[in-house]
Amino acid sequence: MDLKQHAKTAAKVQPIARVDANWRRWIAENLMLGLHPSALTPILTQAGIPATEAQSEIETALRSPYLQGARRLANRLAKRDWTLSIQATLNKLGKQEVPRRERLSGDDFLEQHYRLNRPVIITGMLDHFPARTKWNLDYFEQQFNERMVEVQFGRDADAQYELNSIAHKRQLPFGEYVRMVRDSGRSNDFYMTANNDSRNRDSLKELWNDVGTLPEYLDEDPERRGFFWFGPAGTVTPFHHDLTNNFMAQIIGRKRVRLIAPSELPKLYNFRHCFTDVDGRNIDLQRFPAMAGVQVLDCVLEPGEILFLPVGWWHFVEALDISVTLAMTNFRWHNDFYSNYPPDHDF
């Protein structure tokens, strides 16, 4: 907890007779953060705790074998952060861009990108997809007008709309949704995403007949053809990382993508699951000072291109136009990185 903020809060409360469990957690947390014990005493006394009791509690915490054990764990985490910082520093020696490769072979993709956890934009590999020429708003409306689909709504009213995506689900006819996309202009308030897949895969099942195969990179399992993303210009998927490797196959419209390597994790303010509060549209260095110096790669994904998003890479996505994207995870190679993901998502 910020010391000044805690002091203001403490000044408003009535004096207390003893140090309770909340105060002990606060003492331990701030000692673990490296604050000198002398900086904590004034905060406690301002809250009404006698100076002798405050000093006694701090000394007890310093002698606690529990705190000493936690410090050893913190040292291990610091060592891991140091190791990650080596790769983060080395990354800055390369080109500050996501490379584009024309019709990249499966072997080259595996050796140069998949195995090395490096993003790449692949061009020329979606030309055989019927969706590239058939899909447009008129086609969607004419062929699937009455089909009931699920969409995320009310995103503008919730700063944590991705984390709370289940609460934003709503059903409506696909034709009605298409007309909303057509008429809305720029909006992030509604978006059909992979989180709506369980409902929409069956409702729009004929769409997958227009999706070709990519045997150079993907398995041929017909049940794992990908996830359908569809929304207006202005939709934003905030910075997060996936738990698998992922293809973003752009069918309609353009998307701006910002990427941050996994080695930058210690600076990403990742306090909950795979998300951060860092806004990709405007990285606030006053609020998030550790982001200074973090390497951010920017690219625009054009229709007909595939972006490879390696597992663990943070990405922010903003639709520049009305957009349709297919996300695919059924790679030919090992892609199970979620089975050993930490079960407790509070970091």
C-alpha positions in Angstrom: 0.0 0.0 0.0 1.3 3.5 -0.8 2.6 5.1 2.4 1.1 8.6 1.8 -2.2 7.1 0.8 -2.2 4.9 3.9 -1.4 7.9 6.1 -4.3 9.9 4.8 -6.6 6.9 5.4 -5.2 6.3 8.8 -5.7 9.9 9.8 -9.5 9.6 9.3 -10.0 6.6 11.5 -10.3 6.5 15.3 -7.3 5.5 17.3 -6.9 1.8 17.8 -5.7 0.0 20.9 -3.7 -2.8 19.1 -2.2 -3.9 15.9 -4.6 -6.3 14.2 -4.0 -8.9 11.4 -4.5 -6.3 8.6 -1.8 -4.1 10.1 0.6 -7.0 10.5 0.1 -7.9 6.8 0.7 -4.3 5.9 4.0 -4.3 8.0 5.2 -7.5 6.4 4.3 -6.3 2.8 6.2 -3.0 3.2 9.2 -4.7 4.8 9.3 -7.1 1.9 9.1 -4.2 -0.5 12.3 -2.9 1.0 11.1 0.0 3.1 13.2 0.9 6.1 11.5 0.0 9.4 11.8 3.6 10.6 9.5 4.7 7.7 6.7 2.5 9.0 6.5 3.7 12.6 5.1 7.2 11.8 2.3 5.6 9.8 1.3 3.3 12.7 1.4 6.0 15.3 -0.6 8.4 13.1 -3.3 5.7 13.1 -3.4 5.8 16.9 -1.1 2.9 17.7 1.4 3.7 20.5 4.9 4.1 19.3 6.3 1.4 21.7 3.7 -1.1 20.3 4.4 -0.1 16.7 8.1 -0.6 17.2 7.6 -3.9 19.0 5.4 -5.2 16.1 8.0 -4.2 13.5 10.8 -5.8 15.5 8.7 -9.0 15.9 8.1 -9.0 12.1 11.8 -8.6 11.4 12.6 -11.6 13.6 9.8 -13.8 12.2 11.0 -17.0 10.5 7.9 -16.6 8.3 9.1 -13.3 7.0 12.6 -14.6 6.6 11.2 -17.5 4.5 9.2 -15.1 2.4 12.4 -13.1 1.8 14.1 -16.2 0.5 11.3 -16.7 -1.9 11.5 -13.0 -2.9 15.2 -13.5 -3.6 14.4 -16.4 -5.9 11.9 -14.3 -7.8 14.4 -11.5 -8.1 16.9 -14.0 -9.6 14.2 -15.0 -12.1 13.5 -11.4 -13.0 17.2 -10.8 -13.5 17.4 -13.8 -15.8 14.4 -12.5 -17.8 16.0 -9.1 -18.0 19.0 -10.6 -19.9 16.7 -11.6 -22.8 14.8 -8.3 -22.6 18.1 -6.4 -23.0 19.3 -8.7 -25.9 15.9 -8.2 -27.7 16.7 -4.5 -28.0 19.8 -5.3 -30.2 17.5 -6.6 -33.0 15.2 -4.8 -35.4 12.3 -3.0 -33.7 9.7 -4.6 -35.9 7.6 -7.7 -36.5 9.1 -9.3 -39.7 6.9 -10.2 -42.7 7.6 -13.4 -44.5 6.0 -14.4 -47.8 4.6 -17.9 -47.9 6.9 -19.1 -45.1 7.5 -22.8 -45.2 6.5 -25.0 -42.3 10.1 -26.0 -41.5 11.3 -22.4 -41.5 8.3 -21.3 -39.4 9.1 -24.0 -36.8 12.9 -23.3 -36.7 12.8 -19.5 -36.9 9.7 -18.6 -35.0 7.6 -21.3 -33.3 10.6 -23.0 -31.6 12.3 -19.7 -30.7 9.1 -17.9 -29.5 9.3 -15.1 -32.0 6.4 -13.4 -33.7 6.1 -13.1 -37.5 3.6 -11.9 -40.0 3.1 -14.5 -42.8 1.7 -13.3 -46.1 0.3 -15.1 -49.2 -1.0 -18.1 -47.3 -4.7 -17.2 -47.1 -5.4 -16.6 -50.8 -7.1 -20.0 -51.2 -9.6 -19.3 -48.4 -13.1 -18.8 -50.0 -13.8 -16.5 -47.1 -11.3 -13.9 -48.5 -13.7 -13.2 -51.4 -17.1 -14.4 -50.1 -17.3 -12.8 -46.7 -18.7 -9.3 -46.4 -21.5 -7.7 -44.4 -24.1 -8.3 -47.1 -23.2 -12.0 -47.3 -23.4 -12.4 -43.5 -26.8 -10.7 -43.4 -28.3 -12.6 -46.3 -27.1 -16.1 -45.3 -27.4 -16.0 -41.5 -29.9 -13.2 -40.8 -32.1 -15.1 -38.3 -29.4 -17.2 -36.6 -29.1 -16.5 -32.9 -25.6 -15.6 -31.9 -23.8 -14.4 -28.7 -21.9 -11.1 -28.5 -20.2 -9.1 -25.7 -22.1 -5.9 -24.9 -21.7 -3.1 -22.4 -17.9 -3.0 -22.6 -17.7 0.7 -22.4 -19.2 0.7 -18.9 -16.7 -1.8 -17.5 -12.9 -1.0 -17.4 -12.3 -4.8 -16.8 -14.6 -6.0 -19.6 -12.2 -8.7 -20.7 -11.7 -10.1 -17.2 -15.5 -9.9 -16.7 -16.4 -11.1 -20.2 -18.9 -13.7 -19.0 -21.1 -10.9 -17.5 -21.2 -9.1 -20.9 -22.7 -11.9 -23.0 -26.0 -11.3 -24.8 -27.9 -13.1 -27.6 -29.4 -11.6 -30.7 -30.1 -12.4 -34.4 -26.9 -12.3 -36.4 -28.5 -10.0 -39.0 -29.3 -7.5 -36.3 -25.7 -7.6 -35.1 -24.4 -7.1 -38.7 -26.5 -4.0 -39.0 -25.2 -2.7 -35.7 -21.6 -3.2 -37.0 -22.4 -1.5 -40.3 -24.1 1.6 -38.7 -22.1 2.1 -35.5 -19.0 3.8 -36.7 -16.1 3.4 -34.2 -17.2 1.5 -31.1 -15.7 -0.8 -28.4 -19.1 -1.3 -26.7 -19.9 -4.5 -28.5 -17.7 -7.2 -30.0 -18.1 -10.9 -31.0 -15.0 -12.7 -29.7 -13.5 -16.1 -29.0 -15.3 -16.0 -25.6 -18.6 -16.3 -27.5 -17.4 -19.4 -29.5 -19.3 -22.1 -27.7 -22.6 -20.6 -28.9 -21.6 -19.2 -32.3 -19.7 -22.2 -33.7 -23.0 -24.1 -34.2 -25.1 -21.1 -35.2 -22.6 -20.1 -37.9 -21.3 -23.5 -38.7 -21.6 -23.0 -42.5 -19.0 -20.2 -42.3 -16.3 -22.8 -41.7 -16.9 -24.3 -45.1 -15.3 -21.0 -46.4 -12.2 -21.5 -44.3 -9.3 -23.3 -46.0 -6.6 -25.4 -44.4 -3.0 -24.5 -43.5 -1.3 -27.9 -43.4 2.2 -26.3 -43.3 1.4 -25.1 -39.8 -1.8 -26.6 -38.5 -3.5 -30.0 -37.8 -6.3 -31.0 -40.1 -8.8 -31.7 -37.2 -12.1 -30.4 -38.6 -13.4 -29.8 -35.0 -10.5 -27.3 -34.3 -10.8 -24.8 -37.2 -10.4 -21.7 -35.1 -12.4 -18.9 -33.4 -14.4 -16.2 -35.1 -13.9 -12.5 -34.1 -16.2 -9.9 -35.7 -16.8 -6.3 -34.8 -16.7 -2.6 -35.8 -13.8 -0.3 -36.1 -12.6 0.7 -32.7 -12.8 -2.6 -30.8 -10.0 -3.0 -28.4 -8.6 -6.1 -26.8 -6.4 -4.8 -23.9 -2.8 -6.0 -23.2 -2.8 -9.6 -22.2 -1.0 -12.8 -23.0 -2.4 -16.1 -24.2 -1.8 -19.6 -22.7 -1.1 -21.1 -26.1 0.6 -20.2 -29.4 -1.9 -18.5 -31.6 -2.5 -17.5 -35.3 -4.4 -14.3 -36.0 -5.7 -14.8 -39.6 -7.0 -11.4 -40.8 -9.9 -11.9 -43.3 -11.6 -8.4 -43.4 -10.2 -5.1 -42.3 -7.0 -4.1 -40.6 -5.9 -4.4 -37.0 -3.2 -2.5 -35.1 -1.3 -4.8 -32.8 1.3 -4.0 -30.1 3.5 -6.7 -28.7 5.7 -7.1 -25.7 8.0 -10.1 -25.1 7.5 -12.4 -22.1 10.9 -11.4 -20.9 9.4 -8.0 -19.9 7.0 -9.7 -17.5 8.5 -8.1 -14.3 7.6 -4.7 -15.6 4.1 -5.4 -16.8 2.1 -5.0 -13.6 0.5 -8.4 -14.0 -1.5 -8.6 -10.8 -4.4 -10.8 -12.1 -4.4 -13.8 -14.4 -3.1 -12.9 -17.9 -4.0 -9.2 -17.8 -2.4 -5.8 -16.9 -3.9 -2.4 -16.4 -1.4 -0.8 -18.7 -3.4 0.8 -21.5 -1.9 0.0 -24.9 -3.4 3.2 -26.4 -1.6 5.5 -24.0 1.1 3.9 -21.7 1.0 6.1 -18.6 4.6 6.2 -17.2 3.5 8.2 -14.2 1.1 5.4 -13.1 3.3 2.6 -14.5 6.9 3.9 -14.2 8.4 0.4 -14.7 7.2 0.4 -18.3 9.8 3.0 -19.2 12.3 1.3 -21.5 10.0 -1.7 -22.2 10.3 -2.7 -25.8 6.9 -2.5 -27.6 6.7 -3.8 -31.2 4.0 -2.2 -33.4 2.5 -3.6 -36.6 -0.7 -3.3 -38.7 -2.2 -6.6 -39.8 -3.6 -6.3 -43.3 -6.4 -8.5 -44.8 -4.9 -11.7 -46.0 -2.1 -11.8 -43.5 -1.4 -14.1 -40.5 0.2 -12.9 -37.3 1.9 -15.5 -35.2 1.4 -14.7 -31.6 3.8 -16.8 -29.6 2.7 -18.1 -26.2 3.4 -15.6 -23.4 3.8 -12.6 -25.6 1.7 -9.6 -24.4 -0.5 -8.1 -27.1 -2.9 -5.2 -27.5 -5.2 -5.3 -30.5 -7.3 -2.4 -31.9 -9.5 -2.7 -35.0 -8.8 0.1 -37.5 -11.8 -1.0 -39.7 -14.8 -3.3 -39.5 -12.9 -6.5 -38.9 -13.2 -10.2 -39.1 -10.3 -12.3 -37.7 -9.9 -16.1 -37.3 -7.8 -17.2 -34.3 -6.2 -20.6 -34.6 -4.4 -22.7 -32.1 -4.3 -26.2 -33.6 -0.6 -26.2 -34.5 1.2 -29.4 -35.6 3.6 -29.0 -32.7 3.3 -29.1 -28.9 1.0 -26.3 -27.8 -0.2 -27.3 -24.3 1.2 -24.6 -22.1 -2.0 -24.1 -20.0 -1.9 -27.4 -18.1 0.9 -26.2 -15.8 -0.3 -22.6 -15.6 -0.6 -21.4 -12.0 -4.0 -22.3 -10.7 -4.2 -19.3 -8.4 -4.5 -16.2 -10.7 -4.0 -13.5 -8.1 -0.4 -12.3 -8.5 
